[in-house]
Amino acid sequence: MRKGLGHLLLRVANVNPRSVTTHSDRVLYRSIGVFILLYFVYATVGGAAFIDASTGYSHPWYQWVVGPLFAVGVVAYDRAVVGRVAINYERLDSADPRHLLRPPTAGLYLGRLGLALLFAVVVTEPLMLARYRGEIDARLAEVHSVQLEELDRGGAVAAYTARLAELRREAAGDDAAVRALTDRASAKRGDARLLYRQALADSSGAGVSRRAGCPRGGYCDDLVQRSRGLDREAAGLDRQAVQLQQDQRAARAARAAEQARLGEQISQARAANAAVVRADAGFGARTAAMWHLITADFWGVGVFYLGIALLLVALDCAAIGLKFASRGNAYERAEARAGRLREHEASLIHEREIHDARTYGDATAKVIADGIEAASHDGRLARAAEDRARAVLTTAVVVNPADLERPAPRHIRV
């Protein structure tokens, strides 16, 4: 038996090397073996990438355990399809080559095509997401910033912010009330200083009265009294402002505590929102970001993405496609002839066994019937002999009562 790489590839393709007799079939099935090995590597890496994407790109160690298992399952399906020969077991006595193989089953290949598309999503997509990871991260950053802004405009953060703004308006109102009193006091002191300067000017003879000195009851004295009155009013306003501040102290303390509590709640709510938004970076979010990049820049990203995806899907379907295109080749006809021959021989042997069993059964039934008939004749003879013996015995033993009552003859009396 031939060994080597070519024989190994035929075994990988799940075909019988003894039936691969032509050069074209050897090239075909060795190519299928190469595609299966390539797909095993591709499915291993893709399955590991899928597990990695499912865990948030934490690179778990078991991704390289699940990946080969995933690849083995897919390769097992491909080997089953490639190695399958649809032998026609009808009209086994016919030598027509058209009767060797059954018509192709479209469901098998369509099912494999659907499976290939499913694997393209499960296996190819994680690989493509890893290929465009930088662009996807940038897109997710934009999306997350928009989501954070929307969360800040609504929900708990918005309620906390509105209450905090209300508290700040109340504090501003209290400050405005105190400031109004102090402003009035400052204005009165300014007026008092102005009046006092006028009084000084008038006392020096440069004022309105043009008289030196400041006699009681005069204009200068009136200015001085008015200035002093304004000072007293300003001092009263200052006392009112101080009293108002004391009255506001409890409300201000409660308001400050509530503002601090609201600030902490806002910080916690924003941190929670940020954690939720950052967590929205899994497989679905990254796929949506990838498709946004494709639609936004189709000729730059989309064409390259679709080209690689179609290439990987073609690699997935290559083995099955070659199998479908080569249906009815010399290998399949040789396998069909051998299978039909074995089935024909088994059918003939089975038919002969059935015939022998029927013959043996008929002979056994005849022997049993003859034995039963002979036994029945032997039984009738035994019953006739029994009846004859019973009659003879009855005649010899049983005496008629009439003979006992008749007297005996004289010549025999004693």
ROTI-74676 format. One record per residue (C-alpha): residue in three letters; x, y negated, z negated. Coordinates in nm, 2 decimals, padded with zeros to 4 digits. Each point is the difference from the previous one (the first is absolute). Layout:
// residues N
type,x,y,z
ala,X,Y,Z .
...
***
This chain:
// residues 414
type,x,y,z
met,00.00,00.00,00.00 .
arg,00.13,-00.34,00.09 .
lys,00.08,-00.24,-00.28 .
gly,00.11,-00.36,-00.02 .
leu,-00.16,-00.35,00.01 .
gly,-00.23,00.09,00.29 .
his,-00.14,00.30,-00.18 .
leu,-00.05,-00.21,-00.32 .
leu,-00.19,-00.26,00.20 .
leu,-00.22,00.27,00.14 .
arg,-00.07,00.12,-00.35 .
val,-00.08,-00.35,-00.11 .
ala,-00.25,-00.03,00.29 .
asn,-00.16,00.32,-00.13 .
val,00.03,00.20,00.33 .
asn,00.12,00.35,00.06 .
pro,00.35,-00.02,00.15 .
arg,-00.04,00.34,00.17 .
ser,-00.29,-00.14,00.21 .
val,00.19,-00.32,00.10 .
thr,00.15,00.14,00.32 .
thr,00.02,-00.30,00.23 .
his,00.23,-00.30,-00.01 .
ser,-00.28,-00.25,00.01 .
asp,-00.17,00.17,-00.30 .
arg,00.32,00.00,-00.19 .
val,00.05,-00.37,00.06 .
leu,-00.36,-00.08,-00.08 .
tyr,-00.02,00.18,-00.33 .
arg,00.34,-00.11,-00.11 .
ser,-00.11,-00.36,00.07 .
ile,-00.31,00.07,-00.21 .
gly,00.23,00.13,-00.28 .
val,00.20,-00.32,00.02 .
phe,-00.31,-00.22,-00.02 .
ile,-00.12,00.20,-00.30 .
leu,00.33,-00.05,-00.18 .
leu,-00.01,-00.37,00.08 .
tyr,-00.35,-00.02,-00.12 .
phe,00.10,00.18,-00.32 .
val,00.25,-00.27,-00.07 .
tyr,-00.24,-00.28,00.09 .
ala,-00.28,00.15,-00.21 .
thr,00.23,00.05,-00.30 .
val,00.11,-00.37,00.01 .
gly,-00.35,-00.12,00.07 .
gly,-00.15,00.21,-00.28 .
ala,00.26,-00.13,-00.24 .
ala,-00.07,-00.36,00.12 .
phe,-00.37,00.06,-00.06 .
ile,00.06,00.11,-00.36 .
asp,00.23,-00.30,-00.05 .
ala,-00.26,-00.24,00.13 .
ser,-00.27,00.17,-00.22 .
thr,00.21,-00.07,-00.31 .
gly,00.06,-00.36,00.08 .
tyr,00.35,00.05,00.15 .
ser,00.14,00.13,-00.33 .
his,00.20,00.27,00.19 .
pro,-00.10,00.30,-00.21 .
trp,00.23,00.30,00.01 .
tyr,-00.29,00.24,00.09 .
gln,-00.06,-00.17,00.34 .
trp,00.28,00.22,00.14 .
val,-00.19,00.30,-00.13 .
val,-00.34,-00.09,00.13 .
gly,00.14,-00.11,00.34 .
pro,00.14,00.34,00.11 .
leu,-00.31,00.18,-00.12 .
phe,-00.21,-00.24,00.21 .
ala,00.23,00.06,00.30 .
val,-00.01,00.38,-00.05 .
gly,-00.38,-00.01,00.01 .
val,-00.01,-00.19,00.32 .
val,00.27,00.21,00.17 .
ala,-00.18,00.32,-00.11 .
tyr,-00.31,-00.13,00.19 .
asp,00.20,-00.08,00.31 .
arg,00.18,00.34,00.00 .
ala,-00.34,00.17,-00.03 .
val,-00.13,-00.19,00.30 .
val,00.31,00.05,00.21 .
gly,00.04,00.37,-00.08 .
arg,-00.36,00.07,00.07 .
val,-00.08,00.18,00.33 .
ala,-00.37,00.01,00.09 .
ile,-00.02,00.36,00.12 .
asn,-00.31,00.11,00.17 .
tyr,-00.11,00.34,-00.13 .
glu,-00.29,00.05,00.24 .
arg,00.03,00.23,00.30 .
leu,00.31,00.16,-00.13 .
asp,00.02,00.24,00.30 .
ser,00.03,-00.29,00.24 .
ala,00.34,-00.09,00.15 .
asp,-00.11,-00.34,00.13 .
pro,00.23,-00.28,-00.14 .
arg,-00.30,-00.22,-00.04 .
his,-00.13,00.23,-00.28 .
leu,00.31,-00.02,-00.21 .
leu,-00.07,-00.33,-00.19 .
arg,-00.31,-00.15,-00.13 .
pro,-00.10,-00.36,00.10 .
pro,00.16,-00.27,-00.21 .
thr,-00.17,-00.10,-00.32 .
ala,-00.03,-00.38,00.01 .
gly,-00.10,-00.02,-00.37 .
leu,00.34,00.13,-00.11 .
tyr,00.19,-00.27,00.19 .
leu,-00.24,-00.27,-00.08 .
gly,00.02,00.09,-00.36 .
arg,00.38,-00.02,00.02 .
leu,-00.03,-00.34,00.17 .
gly,-00.22,-00.13,-00.28 .
leu,00.24,00.14,-00.25 .
ala,00.29,-00.18,00.17 .
leu,-00.19,-00.33,-00.02 .
leu,-00.07,00.07,-00.37 .
phe,00.37,00.07,-00.05 .
ala,00.08,-00.32,00.19 .
val,-00.19,-00.19,-00.26 .
val,00.13,00.19,-00.30 .
val,00.36,00.05,00.11 .
thr,00.07,-00.26,00.27 .
glu,-00.16,-00.30,-00.18 .
pro,00.23,00.02,-00.31 .
leu,00.30,00.02,00.22 .
met,-00.11,-00.31,00.19 .
leu,-00.08,-00.18,-00.32 .
ala,00.35,00.07,-00.12 .
arg,00.14,-00.12,00.33 .
tyr,-00.17,-00.34,-00.03 .
arg,00.03,-00.03,-00.38 .
gly,00.15,-00.35,00.00 .
glu,-00.27,-00.15,00.23 .
ile,-00.27,00.17,-00.20 .
asp,00.14,-00.13,-00.34 .
ala,-00.01,-00.35,00.14 .
arg,-00.35,00.04,00.12 .
leu,-00.11,00.14,-00.33 .
ala,00.16,-00.30,-00.18 .
glu,-00.22,-00.23,00.20 .
val,-00.31,00.21,-00.07 .
his,00.07,00.02,-00.37 .
ser,00.05,-00.38,-00.03 .
val,-00.34,-00.05,00.16 .
gln,-00.16,00.26,-00.22 .
leu,00.15,-00.17,-00.31 .
glu,-00.14,-00.34,00.10 .
glu,-00.34,00.15,00.05 .
leu,00.01,00.17,-00.34 .
asp,00.11,-00.33,-00.16 .
arg,-00.30,-00.17,00.16 .
gly,-00.24,00.25,-00.14 .
gly,-00.04,00.24,-00.29 .
ala,00.13,-00.03,-00.35 .
val,00.29,-00.24,00.10 .
ala,-00.25,-00.24,00.15 .
ala,-00.22,00.01,-00.31 .
tyr,00.30,-00.05,-00.23 .
thr,00.13,-00.29,00.22 .
ala,-00.34,-00.17,00.00 .
arg,-00.02,00.02,-00.38 .
leu,00.35,-00.13,-00.04 .
ala,-00.08,-00.29,00.23 .
glu,-00.31,-00.08,-00.21 .
leu,00.22,00.00,-00.32 .
arg,00.25,-00.23,00.16 .
arg,-00.28,-00.24,00.10 .
glu,-00.12,00.00,-00.36 .
ala,00.35,-00.07,-00.12 .
ala,00.03,-00.28,00.26 .
gly,-00.33,-00.14,-00.13 .
asp,00.12,-00.01,-00.36 .
asp,00.33,-00.16,00.11 .
ala,-00.19,-00.25,00.21 .
ala,-00.22,-00.09,-00.30 .
val,00.31,-00.06,-00.22 .
arg,00.18,-00.18,00.28 .
ala,-00.30,-00.23,00.05 .
leu,00.02,-00.11,-00.37 .
thr,00.37,-00.05,00.02 .
asp,-00.03,-00.19,00.32 .
arg,-00.26,-00.23,-00.15 .
ala,00.23,-00.05,-00.30 .
ser,00.29,-00.08,00.23 .
ala,-00.21,-00.24,00.20 .
lys,-00.11,-00.18,-00.32 .
arg,00.35,-00.02,-00.12 .
gly,00.10,-00.15,00.34 .
asp,-00.28,-00.26,-00.03 .
ala,00.11,-00.07,-00.36 .
arg,00.36,-00.06,00.11 .
leu,-00.13,-00.23,00.28 .
leu,-00.21,-00.20,-00.24 .
tyr,00.29,-00.03,-00.25 .
arg,00.23,-00.13,00.27 .
gln,-00.26,-00.25,00.09 .
ala,-00.03,-00.10,-00.36 .
leu,00.38,-00.05,-00.02 .
ala,00.00,-00.21,00.31 .
asp,-00.29,-00.21,-00.13 .
ser,00.17,-00.05,-00.34 .
ser,00.31,-00.13,00.18 .
gly,-00.21,-00.26,00.19 .
ala,00.02,00.19,00.33 .
gly,-00.34,00.15,-00.03 .
val,-00.35,-00.11,00.09 .
ser,-00.05,-00.25,-00.28 .
arg,00.34,-00.17,00.06 .
arg,00.04,-00.03,-00.38 .
ala,00.29,00.13,-00.20 .
gly,-00.07,00.22,-00.31 .
cys,-00.27,00.25,-00.07 .
pro,-00.26,-00.16,-00.24 .
arg,-00.27,00.22,-00.15 .
gly,-00.31,-00.01,00.21 .
gly,00.18,-00.12,00.30 .
tyr,00.04,00.16,00.34 .
cys,00.34,00.16,-00.09 .
asp,-00.15,00.14,-00.32 .
asp,-00.29,00.14,00.20 .
leu,00.24,00.18,00.23 .
val,00.20,00.14,-00.29 .
gln,-00.32,00.13,-00.16 .
arg,-00.12,00.15,00.32 .
ser,00.34,00.17,00.05 .
arg,-00.01,00.14,-00.35 .
gly,-00.36,00.13,00.06 .
leu,00.12,00.18,00.32 .
asp,00.28,00.16,-00.20 .
arg,-00.24,00.12,-00.26 .
glu,-00.23,00.14,00.27 .
ala,00.30,00.17,00.17 .
ala,00.10,00.15,-00.34 .
gly,-00.36,00.13,-00.04 .
leu,00.01,00.16,00.34 .
asp,00.33,00.17,-00.09 .
arg,-00.16,00.14,-00.31 .
gln,-00.30,00.12,00.21 .
ala,00.24,00.17,00.24 .
val,00.19,00.17,-00.29 .
gln,-00.33,00.11,-00.15 .
leu,-00.12,00.13,00.33 .
gln,00.32,00.20,00.04 .
gln,-00.05,00.15,-00.34 .
asp,-00.36,00.09,00.09 .
gln,00.12,00.16,00.32 .
arg,00.28,00.20,-00.16 .
ala,-00.21,00.31,-00.07 .
ala,-00.15,00.00,00.35 .
arg,00.34,-00.06,00.15 .
ala,00.15,00.29,-00.19 .
ala,-00.28,00.24,00.10 .
arg,00.03,-00.13,00.36 .
ala,00.37,00.05,00.01 .
ala,-00.03,00.36,-00.14 .
glu,-00.26,00.08,00.26 .
gln,00.21,-00.15,00.27 .
ala,00.30,00.21,-00.11 .
arg,-00.23,00.31,-00.01 .
leu,-00.13,-00.08,00.34 .
gly,00.35,-00.04,00.14 .
glu,00.10,00.34,-00.13 .
gln,-00.32,00.16,00.15 .
ile,00.07,-00.17,00.33 .
ser,00.35,00.13,00.00 .
gln,-00.12,00.35,-00.09 .
ala,-00.27,-00.01,00.27 .
arg,00.25,-00.12,00.26 .
ala,00.24,00.27,-00.10 .
ala,-00.27,00.26,00.03 .
asn,-00.11,-00.14,00.34 .
ala,00.36,00.00,00.12 .
ala,00.04,00.36,-00.11 .
val,-00.31,00.10,00.18 .
val,00.10,-00.18,00.31 .
arg,00.35,00.14,00.00 .
ala,-00.15,00.35,-00.05 .
asp,-00.19,-00.06,00.33 .
ala,00.30,00.10,00.20 .
gly,-00.07,00.37,00.06 .
phe,-00.04,00.20,00.32 .
gly,-00.33,-00.17,00.10 .
ala,00.12,-00.36,-00.06 .
arg,00.33,00.07,00.18 .
thr,-00.19,00.16,00.29 .
ala,-00.23,-00.31,00.02 .
ala,00.31,-00.22,00.00 .
met,00.16,00.20,00.27 .
trp,-00.31,-00.03,00.22 .
his,-00.01,-00.37,-00.06 .
leu,00.36,-00.02,00.12 .
ile,-00.09,00.21,00.31 .
thr,-00.30,-00.22,00.09 .
ala,00.18,-00.32,-00.08 .
asp,00.31,00.09,00.21 .
phe,-00.11,00.28,00.23 .
trp,00.28,-00.04,00.26 .
gly,00.27,-00.02,-00.27 .
val,-00.11,00.24,-00.27 .
gly,-00.30,00.18,00.14 .
val,00.16,00.14,00.32 .
phe,00.30,00.13,-00.19 .
tyr,-00.23,00.15,-00.28 .
leu,-00.23,00.17,00.24 .
gly,00.29,00.13,00.21 .
ile,00.16,00.17,-00.30 .
ala,-00.33,00.13,-00.12 .
leu,-00.08,00.15,00.34 .
leu,00.34,00.15,00.02 .
leu,-00.04,00.17,-00.34 .
val,-00.35,00.12,00.10 .
ala,00.15,00.14,00.32 .
leu,00.26,00.18,-00.20 .
asp,-00.28,00.14,-00.21 .
cys,-00.19,00.13,00.30 .
ala,00.30,00.10,00.21 .
ala,00.00,00.37,-00.10 .
ile,-00.37,00.04,00.04 .
gly,00.00,-00.19,00.33 .
leu,00.27,00.22,00.15 .
lys,-00.19,00.31,-00.12 .
phe,-00.32,-00.13,00.17 .
ala,00.18,-00.09,00.32 .
ser,00.17,00.34,00.03 .
arg,-00.31,00.21,-00.05 .
gly,00.01,00.32,00.21 .
asn,00.38,00.01,00.04 .
ala,00.20,00.33,00.03 .
tyr,00.03,00.02,-00.38 .
glu,-00.37,-00.01,-00.07 .
arg,-00.08,00.24,00.28 .
ala,00.26,00.25,-00.13 .
glu,-00.14,-00.03,-00.35 .
ala,-00.35,00.04,00.14 .
arg,00.09,00.31,00.19 .
ala,00.17,00.16,-00.30 .
gly,-00.30,-00.09,-00.22 .
arg,-00.26,00.13,00.25 .
leu,00.20,00.32,00.04 .
arg,00.01,00.06,-00.37 .
glu,-00.36,-00.08,-00.03 .
his,-00.09,00.23,00.30 .
glu,00.20,00.29,-00.15 .
ala,-00.16,-00.05,-00.34 .
ser,-00.35,-00.01,00.17 .
leu,00.07,00.33,00.19 .
ile,00.13,00.17,-00.32 .
his,-00.30,-00.13,-00.19 .
glu,-00.23,00.13,00.28 .
arg,00.17,00.34,-00.01 .
glu,-00.03,00.02,-00.37 .
ile,-00.37,-00.08,00.02 .
his,-00.05,00.27,00.27 .
asp,00.20,00.25,-00.21 .
ala,-00.21,-00.09,-00.31 .
arg,-00.32,00.05,00.19 .
thr,00.11,00.34,00.14 .
tyr,00.11,00.12,-00.34 .
gly,-00.33,-00.12,-00.15 .
asp,-00.20,00.18,00.26 .
ala,00.20,00.33,-00.05 .
thr,-00.04,-00.03,-00.38 .
ala,-00.37,-00.06,00.03 .
lys,-00.04,00.30,00.23 .
val,00.19,00.23,-00.24 .
ile,-00.20,-00.13,-00.29 .
ala,-00.33,00.06,00.19 .
asp,00.10,00.36,00.09 .
gly,00.10,00.08,-00.35 .
ile,-00.33,-00.13,-00.13 .
glu,-00.20,00.21,00.25 .
ala,00.20,00.31,-00.09 .
ala,-00.05,-00.06,-00.37 .
ser,-00.38,-00.04,00.06 .
his,-00.01,00.34,00.18 .
asp,00.19,00.17,-00.29 .
gly,-00.25,-00.15,-00.24 .
arg,-00.30,00.15,00.19 .
leu,00.16,00.35,00.00 .
ala,00.07,-00.02,-00.37 .
arg,-00.36,-00.10,-00.07 .
ala,-00.14,00.29,00.22 .
ala,00.23,00.25,-00.18 .
glu,-00.12,-00.13,-00.33 .
asp,-00.36,00.03,00.09 .
arg,00.05,00.37,00.12 .
ala,00.19,00.09,-00.32 .
arg,-00.28,-00.16,-00.21 .
ala,-00.26,00.21,00.18 .
val,00.19,00.33,-00.04 .
leu,00.06,-00.07,-00.36 .
thr,-00.37,-00.08,-00.06 .
thr,-00.10,00.32,00.17 .
ala,00.24,00.21,-00.20 .
val,-00.08,-00.15,-00.34 .
val,-00.35,-00.12,-00.01 .
val,-00.28,00.29,-00.03 .
asn,-00.35,-00.04,00.12 .
pro,-00.25,00.02,-00.30 .
ala,-00.24,00.21,00.20 .
asp,00.26,00.28,00.02 .
leu,00.04,00.00,-00.38 .
glu,-00.37,00.06,-00.08 .
arg,-00.04,00.29,00.24 .
pro,00.05,00.35,-00.18 .
ala,00.29,00.21,00.10 .
pro,-00.05,00.32,00.21 .
arg,-00.04,00.32,-00.19 .
his,00.30,00.18,00.15 .
ile,00.23,-00.26,-00.16 .
arg,-00.14,00.00,-00.35 .
val,00.21,00.16,-00.27 .
***
